[in-house]
Amino acid sequence: MTSPGKKRSLYDLYMDADTAVREHDATCTTSSPTARCATGRRLFGELVRLRNDYLTRLRAKKGTP
């Protein structure tokens, strides 16, 4: 984790989103991997967006498509 006021890296944001999805999935009684509640859909959507952004950045650094 980063210090207060310090900008968090894309990787940190991605990992935090993954943690949030896992924690929500473990405690939500209405969500499942195939049918998520509104909060679960929002959290999972954010995870997918951050994952895609992170992988795109890695590919750009390595020069791969």
mmJSON file of the N, C-alpha and C atoms, coordinates in Angstrom:
{"data_MODEL":{"atom_site":{
"group_PDB":["ATOM","ATOM","ATOM","ATOM","ATOM","ATOM","ATOM","ATOM","ATOM","ATOM","ATOM","ATOM","ATOM","ATOM","ATOM","ATOM","ATOM","ATOM","ATOM","ATOM","ATOM","ATOM","ATOM","ATOM","ATOM","ATOM","ATOM","ATOM","ATOM","ATOM","ATOM","ATOM","ATOM","ATOM","ATOM","ATOM","ATOM","ATOM","ATOM","ATOM","ATOM","ATOM","ATOM","ATOM","ATOM","ATOM","ATOM","ATOM","ATOM","ATOM","ATOM","ATOM","ATOM","ATOM","ATOM","ATOM","ATOM","ATOM","ATOM","ATOM","ATOM","ATOM","ATOM","ATOM","ATOM","ATOM","ATOM","ATOM","ATOM","ATOM","ATOM","ATOM","ATOM","ATOM","ATOM","ATOM","ATOM","ATOM","ATOM","ATOM","ATOM","ATOM","ATOM","ATOM","ATOM","ATOM","ATOM","ATOM","ATOM","ATOM","ATOM","ATOM","ATOM","ATOM","ATOM","ATOM","ATOM","ATOM","ATOM","ATOM","ATOM","ATOM","ATOM","ATOM","ATOM","ATOM","ATOM","ATOM","ATOM","ATOM","ATOM","ATOM","ATOM","ATOM","ATOM","ATOM","ATOM","ATOM","ATOM","ATOM","ATOM","ATOM","ATOM","ATOM","ATOM","ATOM","ATOM","ATOM","ATOM","ATOM","ATOM","ATOM","ATOM","ATOM","ATOM","ATOM","ATOM","ATOM","ATOM","ATOM","ATOM","ATOM","ATOM","ATOM","ATOM","ATOM","ATOM","ATOM","ATOM","ATOM","ATOM","ATOM","ATOM","ATOM","ATOM","ATOM","ATOM","ATOM","ATOM","ATOM","ATOM","ATOM","ATOM","ATOM","ATOM","ATOM","ATOM","ATOM","ATOM","ATOM","ATOM","ATOM","ATOM","ATOM","ATOM","ATOM","ATOM","ATOM","ATOM","ATOM","ATOM","ATOM","ATOM","ATOM","ATOM","ATOM","ATOM","ATOM","ATOM","ATOM","ATOM","ATOM","ATOM","ATOM","ATOM"],
"id":[1,2,3,4,5,6,7,8,9,10,11,12,13,14,15,16,17,18,19,20,21,22,23,24,25,26,27,28,29,30,31,32,33,34,35,36,37,38,39,40,41,42,43,44,45,46,47,48,49,50,51,52,53,54,55,56,57,58,59,60,61,62,63,64,65,66,67,68,69,70,71,72,73,74,75,76,77,78,79,80,81,82,83,84,85,86,87,88,89,90,91,92,93,94,95,96,97,98,99,100,101,102,103,104,105,106,107,108,109,110,111,112,113,114,115,116,117,118,119,120,121,122,123,124,125,126,127,128,129,130,131,132,133,134,135,136,137,138,139,140,141,142,143,144,145,146,147,148,149,150,151,152,153,154,155,156,157,158,159,160,161,162,163,164,165,166,167,168,169,170,171,172,173,174,175,176,177,178,179,180,181,182,183,184,185,186,187,188,189,190,191,192,193,194,195],
"type_symbol":["N","C","C","N","C","C","N","C","C","N","C","C","N","C","C","N","C","C","N","C","C","N","C","C","N","C","C","N","C","C","N","C","C","N","C","C","N","C","C","N","C","C","N","C","C","N","C","C","N","C","C","N","C","C","N","C","C","N","C","C","N","C","C","N","C","C","N","C","C","N","C","C","N","C","C","N","C","C","N","C","C","N","C","C","N","C","C","N","C","C","N","C","C","N","C","C","N","C","C","N","C","C","N","C","C","N","C","C","N","C","C","N","C","C","N","C","C","N","C","C","N","C","C","N","C","C","N","C","C","N","C","C","N","C","C","N","C","C","N","C","C","N","C","C","N","C","C","N","C","C","N","C","C","N","C","C","N","C","C","N","C","C","N","C","C","N","C","C","N","C","C","N","C","C","N","C","C","N","C","C","N","C","C","N","C","C","N","C","C","N","C","C","N","C","C"],
"label_atom_id":["N","CA","C","N","CA","C","N","CA","C","N","CA","C","N","CA","C","N","CA","C","N","CA","C","N","CA","C","N","CA","C","N","CA","C","N","CA","C","N","CA","C","N","CA","C","N","CA","C","N","CA","C","N","CA","C","N","CA","C","N","CA","C","N","CA","C","N","CA","C","N","CA","C","N","CA","C","N","CA","C","N","CA","C","N","CA","C","N","CA","C","N","CA","C","N","CA","C","N","CA","C","N","CA","C","N","CA","C","N","CA","C","N","CA","C","N","CA","C","N","CA","C","N","CA","C","N","CA","C","N","CA","C","N","CA","C","N","CA","C","N","CA","C","N","CA","C","N","CA","C","N","CA","C","N","CA","C","N","CA","C","N","CA","C","N","CA","C","N","CA","C","N","CA","C","N","CA","C","N","CA","C","N","CA","C","N","CA","C","N","CA","C","N","CA","C","N","CA","C","N","CA","C","N","CA","C","N","CA","C","N","CA","C","N","CA","C","N","CA","C","N","CA","C","N","CA","C"],
"label_alt_id":[null,null,null,null,null,null,null,null,null,null,null,null,null,null,null,null,null,null,null,null,null,null,null,null,null,null,null,null,null,null,null,null,null,null,null,null,null,null,null,null,null,null,null,null,null,null,null,null,null,null,null,null,null,null,null,null,null,null,null,null,null,null,null,null,null,null,null,null,null,null,null,null,null,null,null,null,null,null,null,null,null,null,null,null,null,null,null,null,null,null,null,null,null,null,null,null,null,null,null,null,null,null,null,null,null,null,null,null,null,null,null,null,null,null,null,null,null,null,null,null,null,null,null,null,null,null,null,null,null,null,null,null,null,null,null,null,null,null,null,null,null,null,null,null,null,null,null,null,null,null,null,null,null,null,null,null,null,null,null,null,null,null,null,null,null,null,null,null,null,null,null,null,null,null,null,null,null,null,null,null,null,null,null,null,null,null,null,null,null,null,null,null,null,null,null],
"label_comp_id":["MET","MET","MET","THR","THR","THR","SER","SER","SER","PRO","PRO","PRO","GLY","GLY","GLY","LYS","LYS","LYS","LYS","LYS","LYS","ARG","ARG","ARG","SER","SER","SER","LEU","LEU","LEU","TYR","TYR","TYR","ASP","ASP","ASP","LEU","LEU","LEU","TYR","TYR","TYR","MET","MET","MET","ASP","ASP","ASP","ALA","ALA","ALA","ASP","ASP","ASP","THR","THR","THR","ALA","ALA","ALA","VAL","VAL","VAL","ARG","ARG","ARG","GLU","GLU","GLU","HIS","HIS","HIS","ASP","ASP","ASP","ALA","ALA","ALA","THR","THR","THR","CYS","CYS","CYS","THR","THR","THR","THR","THR","THR","SER","SER","SER","SER","SER","SER","PRO","PRO","PRO","THR","THR","THR","ALA","ALA","ALA","ARG","ARG","ARG","CYS","CYS","CYS","ALA","ALA","ALA","THR","THR","THR","GLY","GLY","GLY","ARG","ARG","ARG","ARG","ARG","ARG","LEU","LEU","LEU","PHE","PHE","PHE","GLY","GLY","GLY","GLU","GLU","GLU","LEU","LEU","LEU","VAL","VAL","VAL","ARG","ARG","ARG","LEU","LEU","LEU","ARG","ARG","ARG","ASN","ASN","ASN","ASP","ASP","ASP","TYR","TYR","TYR","LEU","LEU","LEU","THR","THR","THR","ARG","ARG","ARG","LEU","LEU","LEU","ARG","ARG","ARG","ALA","ALA","ALA","LYS","LYS","LYS","LYS","LYS","LYS","GLY","GLY","GLY","THR","THR","THR","PRO","PRO","PRO"],
"label_asym_id":["A","A","A","A","A","A","A","A","A","A","A","A","A","A","A","A","A","A","A","A","A","A","A","A","A","A","A","A","A","A","A","A","A","A","A","A","A","A","A","A","A","A","A","A","A","A","A","A","A","A","A","A","A","A","A","A","A","A","A","A","A","A","A","A","A","A","A","A","A","A","A","A","A","A","A","A","A","A","A","A","A","A","A","A","A","A","A","A","A","A","A","A","A","A","A","A","A","A","A","A","A","A","A","A","A","A","A","A","A","A","A","A","A","A","A","A","A","A","A","A","A","A","A","A","A","A","A","A","A","A","A","A","A","A","A","A","A","A","A","A","A","A","A","A","A","A","A","A","A","A","A","A","A","A","A","A","A","A","A","A","A","A","A","A","A","A","A","A","A","A","A","A","A","A","A","A","A","A","A","A","A","A","A","A","A","A","A","A","A","A","A","A","A","A","A"],
"label_entity_id":["1","1","1","1","1","1","1","1","1","1","1","1","1","1","1","1","1","1","1","1","1","1","1","1","1","1","1","1","1","1","1","1","1","1","1","1","1","1","1","1","1","1","1","1","1","1","1","1","1","1","1","1","1","1","1","1","1","1","1","1","1","1","1","1","1","1","1","1","1","1","1","1","1","1","1","1","1","1","1","1","1","1","1","1","1","1","1","1","1","1","1","1","1","1","1","1","1","1","1","1","1","1","1","1","1","1","1","1","1","1","1","1","1","1","1","1","1","1","1","1","1","1","1","1","1","1","1","1","1","1","1","1","1","1","1","1","1","1","1","1","1","1","1","1","1","1","1","1","1","1","1","1","1","1","1","1","1","1","1","1","1","1","1","1","1","1","1","1","1","1","1","1","1","1","1","1","1","1","1","1","1","1","1","1","1","1","1","1","1","1","1","1","1","1","1"],
"label_seq_id":[1,1,1,2,2,2,3,3,3,4,4,4,5,5,5,6,6,6,7,7,7,8,8,8,9,9,9,10,10,10,11,11,11,12,12,12,13,13,13,14,14,14,15,15,15,16,16,16,17,17,17,18,18,18,19,19,19,20,20,20,21,21,21,22,22,22,23,23,23,24,24,24,25,25,25,26,26,26,27,27,27,28,28,28,29,29,29,30,30,30,31,31,31,32,32,32,33,33,33,34,34,34,35,35,35,36,36,36,37,37,37,38,38,38,39,39,39,40,40,40,41,41,41,42,42,42,43,43,43,44,44,44,45,45,45,46,46,46,47,47,47,48,48,48,49,49,49,50,50,50,51,51,51,52,52,52,53,53,53,54,54,54,55,55,55,56,56,56,57,57,57,58,58,58,59,59,59,60,60,60,61,61,61,62,62,62,63,63,63,64,64,64,65,65,65],
"pdbx_PDB_ins_code":[null,null,null,null,null,null,null,null,null,null,null,null,null,null,null,null,null,null,null,null,null,null,null,null,null,null,null,null,null,null,null,null,null,null,null,null,null,null,null,null,null,null,null,null,null,null,null,null,null,null,null,null,null,null,null,null,null,null,null,null,null,null,null,null,null,null,null,null,null,null,null,null,null,null,null,null,null,null,null,null,null,null,null,null,null,null,null,null,null,null,null,null,null,null,null,null,null,null,null,null,null,null,null,null,null,null,null,null,null,null,null,null,null,null,null,null,null,null,null,null,null,null,null,null,null,null,null,null,null,null,null,null,null,null,null,null,null,null,null,null,null,null,null,null,null,null,null,null,null,null,null,null,null,null,null,null,null,null,null,null,null,null,null,null,null,null,null,null,null,null,null,null,null,null,null,null,null,null,null,null,null,null,null,null,null,null,null,null,null,null,null,null,null,null,null],
"Cartn_x":[0.835,0.0,0.882,0.376,1.148,0.835,1.686,1.492,0.34,-0.293,-1.361,-0.822,-1.583,-1.168,-0.326,0.201,1.01,0.098,0.348,-0.477,-0.258,-1.366,-1.295,-1.061,-0.298,-0.012,-1.234,-1.25,-2.327,-2.377,-1.217,-1.168,-1.83,-1.523,-2.139,-3.653,-4.138,-5.582,-6.207,-5.537,-6.0,-6.084,-5.035,-5.026,-6.066,-6.251,-7.286,-8.679,-8.905,-10.198,-10.406,-9.355,-9.456,-9.822,-9.185,-9.485,-10.929,-11.387,-12.767,-13.77,-13.512,-14.415,-14.412,-13.244,-13.158,-13.867,-13.641,-14.29,-15.809,-16.257,-17.692,-18.285,-17.636,-18.136,-18.219,-17.28,-17.256,-18.353,-18.854,-19.815,-21.221,-21.367,-22.683,-23.524,-24.738,-25.614,-26.424,-26.397,-27.186,-26.332,-25.015,-24.131,-23.58,-23.332,-22.597,-21.735,-20.761,-19.923,-20.717,-21.885,-22.675,-23.831,-24.207,-25.309,-24.964,-24.429,-23.975,-25.053,-25.042,-25.932,-25.407,-26.121,-25.717,-24.318,-24.048,-22.718,-21.662,-21.967,-21.032,-20.732,-21.758,-21.542,-20.638,-20.869,-20.046,-18.594,-18.39,-17.029,-16.337,-17.046,-16.451,-16.149,-17.047,-16.805,-15.561,-15.371,-14.169,-12.922,-13.007,-11.88,-11.514,-12.494,-12.239,-11.601,-12.113,-11.554,-10.098,-9.822,-8.452,-7.526,-8.019,-7.196,-6.834,-7.814,-7.554,-6.578,-6.759,-5.837,-4.423,-4.3,-2.993,-2.312,-3.047,-2.465,-2.106,-2.923,-2.614,-1.315,-1.15,0.083,1.295,1.151,2.266,2.64,1.643,1.917,2.601,2.183,2.804,4.265,4.563,5.942,6.824,6.258,7.024,6.99,6.114,6.025,5.317,4.412,3.666,2.219,1.543,0.145,-0.826],
"Cartn_y":[-1.174,0.0,1.24,2.315,3.54,4.502,5.495,6.52,7.436,8.044,9.01,10.143,10.525,11.595,11.141,9.931,9.411,8.712,8.964,8.356,6.845,6.109,4.646,4.186,3.126,2.589,1.854,1.682,0.935,-0.488,-1.072,-2.424,-2.454,-1.46,-1.398,-1.286,-0.451,-0.293,-1.612,-2.287,-3.572,-4.611,-4.696,-5.669,-5.321,-4.036,-3.63,-3.998,-3.832,-4.203,-5.709,-6.483,-7.937,-8.325,-7.706,-7.962,-7.605,-6.466,-6.036,-7.041,-7.541,-8.53,-9.815,-10.273,-11.51,-11.365,-10.23,-10.005,-9.92,-9.234,-9.129,-10.509,-11.254,-12.592,-13.501,-13.329,-14.181,-13.834,-12.6,-12.18,-11.923,-11.708,-11.377,-12.639,-12.581,-13.751,-13.813,-12.746,-12.735,-12.827,-12.74,-12.812,-14.215,-14.54,-15.748,-15.371,-16.194,-15.864,-15.698,-16.31,-16.217,-15.238,-14.829,-13.881,-12.956,-11.798,-10.861,-9.844,-9.397,-8.319,-7.012,-5.921,-4.633,-4.218,-4.362,-4.006,-4.941,-6.222,-7.197,-6.916,-6.523,-6.18,-4.961,-3.955,-2.746,-3.067,-3.819,-4.18,-5.024,-6.002,-6.866,-6.076,-5.168,-4.327,-3.479,-2.93,-2.134,-3.012,-4.222,-5.154,-5.454,-5.743,-6.072,-4.875,-3.676,-2.482,-2.274,-2.389,-2.204,-3.302,-4.533,-5.627,-5.366,-4.966,-4.684,-3.526,-2.476,-1.336,-1.758,-2.561,-3.016,-3.886,-4.837,-5.711,-4.933,-3.956,-3.111,-2.351,-1.825,-1.089,-2.022,-3.245,-4.196,-4.524,-4.756,-5.069,-3.902,-2.689,-1.511,-1.368,-1.659,-1.589,-2.621,-3.8,-4.877,-4.811,-3.979,-3.855,-5.034,-5.687,-6.804,-6.391,-6.984,-6.613,-7.097],
"Cartn_z":[0.0,0.0,0.0,-0.519,-0.634,0.5,0.657,1.687,1.311,2.312,2.008,1.14,0.163,-0.728,-1.91,-1.846,-2.944,-3.953,-5.219,-6.263,-6.292,-6.323,-6.362,-7.795,-7.935,-9.264,-9.806,-11.112,-11.749,-11.196,-10.963,-10.398,-9.014,-8.169,-6.839,-6.934,-7.835,-8.034,-8.486,-9.412,-9.934,-8.806,-7.988,-6.898,-5.829,-5.556,-4.599,-5.111,-6.406,-6.996,-6.9,-7.125,-7.0,-5.572,-4.605,-3.2,-2.88,-3.382,-3.12,-3.681,-4.887,-5.489,-4.665,-4.274,-3.485,-2.139,-1.477,-0.185,-0.342,-1.372,-1.602,-1.895,-2.777,-3.123,-1.898,-0.972,0.218,1.215,1.173,2.187,1.658,0.362,-0.192,-0.342,0.156,0.088,-1.204,-1.999,-3.237,-4.487,-4.363,-5.525,-5.724,-6.976,-7.335,-8.538,-8.904,-10.06,-11.365,-11.439,-12.675,-12.578,-11.365,-11.178,-10.016,-10.337,-9.304,-8.96,-7.708,-7.29,-7.892,-7.695,-8.284,-7.821,-6.543,-6.033,-6.608,-6.66,-7.228,-8.69,-9.453,-10.871,-11.001,-10.152,-10.194,-9.856,-8.773,-8.37,-9.434,-9.99,-11.003,-12.279,-12.652,-13.831,-13.672,-12.474,-12.193,-12.252,-11.715,-11.782,-13.226,-14.049,-15.46,-16.17,-15.917,-16.561,-16.15,-14.847,-14.367,-14.877,-14.928,-15.463,-16.908,-17.706,-19.117,-19.282,-18.485,-18.547,-18.166,-17.12,-16.666,-17.728,-18.294,-19.315,-20.577,-20.939,-22.098,-21.861,-20.654,-20.337,-20.382,-19.857,-19.913,-21.355,-22.178,-23.591,-24.285,-23.979,-24.589,-24.172,-22.913,-22.426,-23.123,-23.371,-23.99,-25.516,-26.042,-27.491,-28.147,-27.407,-27.963,-28.167,-29.155,-29.42,-28.371],
"occupancy":[1.0,1.0,1.0,1.0,1.0,1.0,1.0,1.0,1.0,1.0,1.0,1.0,1.0,1.0,1.0,1.0,1.0,1.0,1.0,1.0,1.0,1.0,1.0,1.0,1.0,1.0,1.0,1.0,1.0,1.0,1.0,1.0,1.0,1.0,1.0,1.0,1.0,1.0,1.0,1.0,1.0,1.0,1.0,1.0,1.0,1.0,1.0,1.0,1.0,1.0,1.0,1.0,1.0,1.0,1.0,1.0,1.0,1.0,1.0,1.0,1.0,1.0,1.0,1.0,1.0,1.0,1.0,1.0,1.0,1.0,1.0,1.0,1.0,1.0,1.0,1.0,1.0,1.0,1.0,1.0,1.0,1.0,1.0,1.0,1.0,1.0,1.0,1.0,1.0,1.0,1.0,1.0,1.0,1.0,1.0,1.0,1.0,1.0,1.0,1.0,1.0,1.0,1.0,1.0,1.0,1.0,1.0,1.0,1.0,1.0,1.0,1.0,1.0,1.0,1.0,1.0,1.0,1.0,1.0,1.0,1.0,1.0,1.0,1.0,1.0,1.0,1.0,1.0,1.0,1.0,1.0,1.0,1.0,1.0,1.0,1.0,1.0,1.0,1.0,1.0,1.0,1.0,1.0,1.0,1.0,1.0,1.0,1.0,1.0,1.0,1.0,1.0,1.0,1.0,1.0,1.0,1.0,1.0,1.0,1.0,1.0,1.0,1.0,1.0,1.0,1.0,1.0,1.0,1.0,1.0,1.0,1.0,1.0,1.0,1.0,1.0,1.0,1.0,1.0,1.0,1.0,1.0,1.0,1.0,1.0,1.0,1.0,1.0,1.0,1.0,1.0,1.0,1.0,1.0,1.0],
"B_iso_or_equiv":[0.0,0.0,0.0,0.0,0.0,0.0,0.0,0.0,0.0,0.0,0.0,0.0,0.0,0.0,0.0,0.0,0.0,0.0,0.0,0.0,0.0,0.0,0.0,0.0,0.0,0.0,0.0,0.0,0.0,0.0,0.0,0.0,0.0,0.0,0.0,0.0,0.0,0.0,0.0,0.0,0.0,0.0,0.0,0.0,0.0,0.0,0.0,0.0,0.0,0.0,0.0,0.0,0.0,0.0,0.0,0.0,0.0,0.0,0.0,0.0,0.0,0.0,0.0,0.0,0.0,0.0,0.0,0.0,0.0,0.0,0.0,0.0,0.0,0.0,0.0,0.0,0.0,0.0,0.0,0.0,0.0,0.0,0.0,0.0,0.0,0.0,0.0,0.0,0.0,0.0,0.0,0.0,0.0,0.0,0.0,0.0,0.0,0.0,0.0,0.0,0.0,0.0,0.0,0.0,0.0,0.0,0.0,0.0,0.0,0.0,0.0,0.0,0.0,0.0,0.0,0.0,0.0,0.0,0.0,0.0,0.0,0.0,0.0,0.0,0.0,0.0,0.0,0.0,0.0,0.0,0.0,0.0,0.0,0.0,0.0,0.0,0.0,0.0,0.0,0.0,0.0,0.0,0.0,0.0,0.0,0.0,0.0,0.0,0.0,0.0,0.0,0.0,0.0,0.0,0.0,0.0,0.0,0.0,0.0,0.0,0.0,0.0,0.0,0.0,0.0,0.0,0.0,0.0,0.0,0.0,0.0,0.0,0.0,0.0,0.0,0.0,0.0,0.0,0.0,0.0,0.0,0.0,0.0,0.0,0.0,0.0,0.0,0.0,0.0,0.0,0.0,0.0,0.0,0.0,0.0],
"pdbx_formal_charge":[null,null,null,null,null,null,null,null,null,null,null,null,null,null,null,null,null,null,null,null,null,null,null,null,null,null,null,null,null,null,null,null,null,null,null,null,null,null,null,null,null,null,null,null,null,null,null,null,null,null,null,null,null,null,null,null,null,null,null,null,null,null,null,null,null,null,null,null,null,null,null,null,null,null,null,null,null,null,null,null,null,null,null,null,null,null,null,null,null,null,null,null,null,null,null,null,null,null,null,null,null,null,null,null,null,null,null,null,null,null,null,null,null,null,null,null,null,null,null,null,null,null,null,null,null,null,null,null,null,null,null,null,null,null,null,null,null,null,null,null,null,null,null,null,null,null,null,null,null,null,null,null,null,null,null,null,null,null,null,null,null,null,null,null,null,null,null,null,null,null,null,null,null,null,null,null,null,null,null,null,null,null,null,null,null,null,null,null,null,null,null,null,null,null,null],
"auth_seq_id":[1,1,1,2,2,2,3,3,3,4,4,4,5,5,5,6,6,6,7,7,7,8,8,8,9,9,9,10,10,10,11,11,11,12,12,12,13,13,13,14,14,14,15,15,15,16,16,16,17,17,17,18,18,18,19,19,19,20,20,20,21,21,21,22,22,22,23,23,23,24,24,24,25,25,25,26,26,26,27,27,27,28,28,28,29,29,29,30,30,30,31,31,31,32,32,32,33,33,33,34,34,34,35,35,35,36,36,36,37,37,37,38,38,38,39,39,39,40,40,40,41,41,41,42,42,42,43,43,43,44,44,44,45,45,45,46,46,46,47,47,47,48,48,48,49,49,49,50,50,50,51,51,51,52,52,52,53,53,53,54,54,54,55,55,55,56,56,56,57,57,57,58,58,58,59,59,59,60,60,60,61,61,61,62,62,62,63,63,63,64,64,64,65,65,65],
"auth_comp_id":["MET","MET","MET","THR","THR","THR","SER","SER","SER","PRO","PRO","PRO","GLY","GLY","GLY","LYS","LYS","LYS","LYS","LYS","LYS","ARG","ARG","ARG","SER","SER","SER","LEU","LEU","LEU","TYR","TYR","TYR","ASP","ASP","ASP","LEU","LEU","LEU","TYR","TYR","TYR","MET","MET","MET","ASP","ASP","ASP","ALA","ALA","ALA","ASP","ASP","ASP","THR","THR","THR","ALA","ALA","ALA","VAL","VAL","VAL","ARG","ARG","ARG","GLU","GLU","GLU","HIS","HIS","HIS","ASP","ASP","ASP","ALA","ALA","ALA","THR","THR","THR","CYS","CYS","CYS","THR","THR","THR","THR","THR","THR","SER","SER","SER","SER","SER","SER","PRO","PRO","PRO","THR","THR","THR","ALA","ALA","ALA","ARG","ARG","ARG","CYS","CYS","CYS","ALA","ALA","ALA","THR","THR","THR","GLY","GLY","GLY","ARG","ARG","ARG","ARG","ARG","ARG","LEU","LEU","LEU","PHE","PHE","PHE","GLY","GLY","GLY","GLU","GLU","GLU","LEU","LEU","LEU","VAL","VAL","VAL","ARG","ARG","ARG","LEU","LEU","LEU","ARG","ARG","ARG","ASN","ASN","ASN","ASP","ASP","ASP","TYR","TYR","TYR","LEU","LEU","LEU","THR","THR","THR","ARG","ARG","ARG","LEU","LEU","LEU","ARG","ARG","ARG","ALA","ALA","ALA","LYS","LYS","LYS","LYS","LYS","LYS","GLY","GLY","GLY","THR","THR","THR","PRO","PRO","PRO"],
"auth_asym_id":["A","A","A","A","A","A","A","A","A","A","A","A","A","A","A","A","A","A","A","A","A","A","A","A","A","A","A","A","A","A","A","A","A","A","A","A","A","A","A","A","A","A","A","A","A","A","A","A","A","A","A","A","A","A","A","A","A","A","A","A","A","A","A","A","A","A","A","A","A","A","A","A","A","A","A","A","A","A","A","A","A","A","A","A","A","A","A","A","A","A","A","A","A","A","A","A","A","A","A","A","A","A","A","A","A","A","A","A","A","A","A","A","A","A","A","A","A","A","A","A","A","A","A","A","A","A","A","A","A","A","A","A","A","A","A","A","A","A","A","A","A","A","A","A","A","A","A","A","A","A","A","A","A","A","A","A","A","A","A","A","A","A","A","A","A","A","A","A","A","A","A","A","A","A","A","A","A","A","A","A","A","A","A","A","A","A","A","A","A","A","A","A","A","A","A"],
"auth_atom_id":["N","CA","C","N","CA","C","N","CA","C","N","CA","C","N","CA","C","N","CA","C","N","CA","C","N","CA","C","N","CA","C","N","CA","C","N","CA","C","N","CA","C","N","CA","C","N","CA","C","N","CA","C","N","CA","C","N","CA","C","N","CA","C","N","CA","C","N","CA","C","N","CA","C","N","CA","C","N","CA","C","N","CA","C","N","CA","C","N","CA","C","N","CA","C","N","CA","C","N","CA","C","N","CA","C","N","CA","C","N","CA","C","N","CA","C","N","CA","C","N","CA","C","N","CA","C","N","CA","C","N","CA","C","N","CA","C","N","CA","C","N","CA","C","N","CA","C","N","CA","C","N","CA","C","N","CA","C","N","CA","C","N","CA","C","N","CA","C","N","CA","C","N","CA","C","N","CA","C","N","CA","C","N","CA","C","N","CA","C","N","CA","C","N","CA","C","N","CA","C","N","CA","C","N","CA","C","N","CA","C","N","CA","C","N","CA","C","N","CA","C","N","CA","C","N","CA","C"],
"pdbx_PDB_model_num":[1,1,1,1,1,1,1,1,1,1,1,1,1,1,1,1,1,1,1,1,1,1,1,1,1,1,1,1,1,1,1,1,1,1,1,1,1,1,1,1,1,1,1,1,1,1,1,1,1,1,1,1,1,1,1,1,1,1,1,1,1,1,1,1,1,1,1,1,1,1,1,1,1,1,1,1,1,1,1,1,1,1,1,1,1,1,1,1,1,1,1,1,1,1,1,1,1,1,1,1,1,1,1,1,1,1,1,1,1,1,1,1,1,1,1,1,1,1,1,1,1,1,1,1,1,1,1,1,1,1,1,1,1,1,1,1,1,1,1,1,1,1,1,1,1,1,1,1,1,1,1,1,1,1,1,1,1,1,1,1,1,1,1,1,1,1,1,1,1,1,1,1,1,1,1,1,1,1,1,1,1,1,1,1,1,1,1,1,1,1,1,1,1,1,1]
}}}
